[in-house]
Amino acid sequence: MKLIVAVIQDKDSNLLQQALVDADFHATKLASTGGFLRSGNTTFIIGTEDHQVDDLLELIRLHCHSRNQVISPISSLDANTDGYIMHPVEVEVGGATVFVLDVDQFKHF
């Protein structure tokens, strides 16, 4: 048995959630926040049998897409920019960060 932890961008969460339901994967959905861009993410926790991991990873890959986004740099806490002009920059966001963990024991009560 494996435990899959998938951190995805909020924009992809509803499509992935529906795809998981359609494919009969049971998941717990948690709201989370990314550290770098401080933007909303969704974390799915999914328990599955070893032989279903590849199908699950493919489902995540198909429904979680990278995209470019223009952001304004976050100023430092002391608000000292020393004369630098902070221009918006384009960064790649989205996709999925997925952890596949072995489960030693599983109980359902």
N, C-alpha and C positions, 0 to 999 in steps of 0.2 A: 504494500500500500504506500502511496505517496501523498504528500501534502503540497499543493501548489499555492504559492502566494504570488499574485499578479498585481502589480501597481500600474495603473493606467490613467490616462488623462480623463477628466470628467466627461469631455465631449464624446468619448467612445464608450462610456459605461452602459448606457441604455441598450445600445446595439449588442454589446457583448452579453449583457445580462439576458436578453431575449434569446440569443443564440445558445447560451448555456442551458436555458430552460428547454428549448426545442431539442437539444441533443441529450437531454435527461441527465445533465450534470447538476449536482446540488452545490450551491455556493453560499457563503456568507459575504455580504457586501458591507464594507466599512468606508466612511468618509475619511480622507487623509489629506495632508498638505505637504507639497514638495518644499524642500529646503532652499533650493537655488532660486527658483522663480517665485516662491511663496504662492503658488497657484494651487487650485483644487485638484486633487487626485481622487481616485477610487481604488481601494484595495480589495481584491477578491481573494477569499480563502476557500480552497476547493480540495476536498479529499477524494481520491480516486484510486482505482486499482492500477497496478503497474502497466498492464497491457493497454490502458486507455490514455496514458500520458501523452503519447505522440498525437493522438486525435485531439486532445484538449489543447496542446500547444499550437497545433495548426489552427484551431478555432480562434484562439487568442490572436495569433498572427494575422488572420484574415480580417478581424474586426477592430484592431488597434493600429492606427496609422500615424506615422510621423508627419508633421506639417511645420511650415515656417511661420514664425510669429514675430512681429516687431514689438520690442519692449523698451521701456525707458530704464536705464540703469538705476539701481537702488542706491541712493546716497548713503554715505557712511553714517554711523550713529552720532558722530560729533558734528555732522553737517559741514565739515571743512573740506571744500573741494579745491582749495588752493588755486583758484583761477581756471580750473579745467571746466570746459563746457561739456555737459553730459548729453551726448547725442543718442537718440534711439538706435538700437542695434537689432539686427535680425538673427534669431536663434532657431534651432530646430527643437521642437517640442513634440510630445506625444509618443506614440509607440507603446511599448510595454516593457517593464522590467519584471522578469519572472524568476522565482526561486522554486526549485524542485527539491523537496526534502523527504528523506526516508521517514516512515512512521514505524516506530518499534511496536506500538500497541494502539489499538483503536477500540473504544467502548462507546456504545450508544445506549443511554438509559431513558 
